[in-house]
Amino acid sequence: MLTFLRNWTLPFAMLIGVLGYPLLMHLSIFTPILIFMMLLLTFCKISPHDLKPRLLHLWLLLIQIIGSLAVYLLLYRYNKIVAEGALVCVICPTATAAAVVTSKLGGNAASLTTYTLLANIGVAIAVPVIFPLIESHPEIAFWDSAIQILQKIFLLLICPFMLAWLLEKKFKKMHAIFLRHHELAFYLWAISLTIVTAQTVSSLIHHSEGGGVKILIALVALLVCLLQFFIGKQIGGLYNERISGGQALGQKNTILAIWMAYTYLDPLSAVAPGSYVLWQNIINSWQLWKKRKKSFL
């Protein structure tokens, strides 16, 4: 039964979010707390001594940040909302669950975990600079806006790692408790997914843009997803880390992406990471199926 629930958590969480969006969308104030706790539980499994940054990680981070600006500038002339959706799908850091998928595929989970942390740090620095330039508010000065975003992003992405490290060093008993219950991150993820799905549905229903734009956003998200997996694999292949490179660049923390899009960009742009959830899970399922098929041969 537990295996069944785990395998079907994604569609169940999204279905509940769709059906209960009028009520669940009002729970969005809890999303940052859920993301913080997810990351804290995940980072409690990581020791700073195990983190070994490599040149591959630098290339992937540069592609992630510079690539997000490139796709935005490329699409901006056609549709600003589509461009924002593509940008947030690229700049969003790697999913905390990516290490698990990487391990199952036979990749380097330790390298992927290192990049996940580095990507969170990179995004925490880049987003406060980039987002105010894209979705500017004339009543707020650029640096005021950047500082406001920095405060929230820093608290959300960097503080969980710092707290996990502090617990490991100074509060070992509490750290052990978090470590024993690290699988709770999975259920927090499911709750977060339900809430952000409700937010996305609300944006789809109440936004004035036509259905054609929403379909275009979803299709652009598919293209961005495929490109990131492909480029990640090509770059990773140069360092004998083809699998971890693909997962590092392609498998995103879409819950964080939806929250960022809904909070700092045009709310309709959240459709991009909302559909990215489906695309990346389809790709992951296909990769795992191929892996299982090879193991039986």
Secondary structure, 3 states (H helix, E strand, C coil): CHHHHHHCHHHHHHHHHHHCHHHHHHHHHHHHHHHHHHHHHHHCCCCHHHCCCCHHHHHHHHHHHHHHHHHHHHHHCCCHHHHHHHHHHHHCCECCCHHHHHHHCCCCHHHHHHHHHHHHHHHHHHHHHHHHHHCCCCCCCHHHHHHHHHHHHHHHHCHHHHHHHHHHHHCHHHHHHHHHCCCHHHHHHHHHHHHHHHHHHHHHHHCCCCHHHHHHHHHHHHHHHHHHHHHHHHHHHCCCCHHHHHHHHHCECHHHHHHHHHHHCCHHHHHHHHHHHHHHHHHHHHHHHHHHHHHHC
